[in-house]
Amino acid sequence: MKKAMVLLAPGFEEIEAATVIDILRRAGIDVTVAGVGAGEITGSRKVRILPDARAEELELTQYDACVLPGGMPGASNLAASDQVKRILLHLHRQEKLIGAICAAPAVVLAPLGILDGKAATCYPGMEEKFTETTTHQEQPVVRDGHLITSRGPGTALAFALTLVDALAGRETKEHIAEATLFGG
């Protein structure tokens, strides 16, 4: 069974977080919701989620993927966490799957050099934070190697299904797309 972590920090975008967690679990992927800090994490629209673990407690060798919901100030709070930086750089060196949506590609991944030389997308206007070696694309979801990026709340289901495709295969992705009446 594949294992994924979804990292949440205060101010996360609720649609992006809940959609990814739900769809990955429907695909049979073992998802750990990990919080930056202790206790409940409150999203940008005041929805509270109680994480399964703290980001500091994760054993990184157990994970096949890491997913970063966006939202502000959630993405900025992820970027400010030294533990999140360590997790991402470790997984990137191992070429494990890294997914980021909305502001997270530009605010979290770009400053770490993870998007250098890659194609990526993000929330409109945030691409100004990409380095000159990142190729910005305006598709809803962009996959380049072990990186999957997406634009925002409206693309969250397509993003989550692309993560499923990468972790559990096309057949599982298509089954979940059909079961959720995904038409895009």
BELTA-V749161 format. One record per pair of residues at least 4 apart in sequence whose ideal C-beta (glycine too) atoms are under 8 Angstrom apart, sorted by the first residue. I is the first residue (numbers start at 1). GAP is how many residues later the second one is. Records with the same first field share a line. If there is no record, write none. Layout:
# BELTA-V749161
I->GAP / GAP
This chain:
# BELTA-V749161
1->27 / 28 / 29
2->27 / 28 / 62 / 63 / 165 / 166
3->26 / 27 / 28 / 29 / 59 / 60 / 61 / 62
4->20 / 25 / 26 / 27 / 28 / 59 / 60 / 61 / 62 / 63 / 93 / 159 / 163
5->26 / 27 / 28 / 29 / 53 / 58 / 60 / 61 / 62 / 82
6->11 / 14 / 15 / 18 / 25 / 26 / 27 / 28 / 60 / 61 / 62 / 63
7->27 / 28 / 29 / 48 / 59 / 60 / 61 / 62 / 71 / 77 / 80
8->4 / 9 / 25 / 26 / 27 / 28 / 33 / 35 / 41 / 43 / 61 / 66
9->26 / 27 / 28 / 32 / 65 / 66 / 68 / 69 / 72 / 75
10->26 / 27 / 31 / 32 / 63 / 64 / 67
11->31 / 32 / 33 / 60 / 61 / 62 / 63 / 64 / 65 / 66
12->4 / 5 / 29 / 31 / 32 / 57 / 58 / 59 / 62
13->4 / 30 / 31 / 56 / 57 / 58 / 61 / 88 / 89 / 139 / 140
14->4 / 29 / 30 / 31 / 33 / 57
15->4 / 138 / 141
16->4 / 53 / 54 / 55 / 85 / 86 / 136 / 137 / 140 / 143
17->4 / 16 / 26 / 32 / 52
18->4 / 29
19->4 / 137 / 138 / 140 / 141
20->4 / 47 / 49 / 79 / 81 / 136 / 139 / 140 / 143
21->4 / 10 / 12
22->4 / 138
23->4 / 134 / 137 / 138 / 140 / 141 / 153 / 157
24->5 / 7 / 43 / 136 / 139 / 140 / 143
25->4 / 6
26->150 / 153 / 154
27->137 / 140 / 141 / 145 / 146 / 149
28->140 / 144
29->36 / 135 / 138 / 139
32->20 / 21 / 26 / 31
33->16 / 18 / 19 / 20
34->17 / 18 / 19 / 20 / 21 / 23 / 24
35->4 / 6 / 14 / 16 / 18 / 19 / 20
36->5 / 18 / 19 / 41 / 42 / 45 / 47 / 48
37->4 / 17
38->16
39->11
40->8 / 9 / 10 / 11
41->7 / 8 / 9 / 10
42->4 / 5 / 6
43->4 / 5 / 6 / 28 / 31
44->27 / 28 / 29 / 30
53->4 / 5
55->26 / 28 / 29 / 32
56->27
58->4 / 5 / 29
60->27 / 30 / 31
63->28 / 33
64->32 / 33 / 103
65->26 / 31 / 32 / 33 / 34 / 98 / 101 / 102
66->21 / 22 / 25 / 30 / 31 / 32 / 33
67->31 / 32 / 33 / 34 / 96
68->7 / 10 / 30 / 31 / 32 / 33 / 36 / 40 / 41
69->5 / 32 / 33 / 35
70->4 / 5 / 30 / 31 / 32 / 33 / 34 / 35 / 37 / 52 / 53 / 82
71->4 / 31 / 32
72->4 / 31
73->4
74->4 / 29 / 30
75->4 / 27 / 28 / 29 / 31 / 32 / 33
76->4 / 27 / 31
77->4
78->6 / 26 / 29 / 30
79->5 / 6 / 28 / 29 / 32
81->4
82->4
83->4
84->4 / 24
85->4 / 27
86->4
87->4
88->4 / 10 / 20 / 21 / 24 / 26
89->4 / 23 / 25
90->4
91->5 / 6 / 7
92->4 / 6 / 20 / 22 / 54
95->50 / 51
96->50
97->49 / 50 / 51 / 66 / 69 / 70
98->11 / 16 / 48 / 49 / 50
99->48 / 49 / 50 / 51 / 60 / 63 / 64
100->4 / 5 / 8 / 9 / 22 / 47 / 48 / 49 / 50
101->4 / 48 / 49 / 50 / 51 / 54 / 55 / 58
102->20 / 21 / 24 / 48 / 49 / 50 / 51
103->4 / 5 / 19 / 20 / 23
104->4 / 5 / 18
105->4 / 5 / 10 / 15 / 16 / 17 / 21 / 25 / 44
106->4 / 16 / 17 / 20 / 21 / 22 / 23 / 24
107->4 / 19 / 22
108->4
109->5 / 6 / 11 / 38 / 40
110->4 / 5 / 19 / 20 / 21 / 24
111->18
113->18
114->4 / 33
115->5 / 15 / 16 / 19 / 32 / 34
116->15 / 17 / 18
117->16 / 17
118->16 / 17 / 26 / 27 / 29
119->15 / 16 / 17 / 18 / 23 / 25
120->10 / 14 / 15 / 16 / 17 / 22 / 24 / 27 / 29
121->6 / 15 / 16 / 17 / 18 / 19 / 20 / 21 / 28 / 29 / 30
122->4 / 5 / 7 / 8 / 14 / 27 / 29
123->28 / 29
124->27 / 28
127->9
130->4 / 6
137->5
138->13
140->10 / 11 / 14 / 15 / 18 / 19 / 44
141->7 / 8 / 9 / 10 / 14 / 17 / 18 / 21
142->6 / 7 / 8
143->4 / 5 / 19 / 23
148->11 / 14 / 15 / 18
150->5 / 6 / 8 / 9 / 12
151->4
152->4
155->4
156->4
157->4 / 23 / 25 / 27
158->4 / 24 / 26
159->4
160->4
161->4 / 12 / 15 / 16 / 21
162->4 / 11
163->4
164->4 / 8 / 9 / 12
165->4 / 5 / 7 / 8
168->4 / 5
169->4
170->4
171->4
172->4
173->4
174->4
175->4
176->4 / 6
177->5
178->4
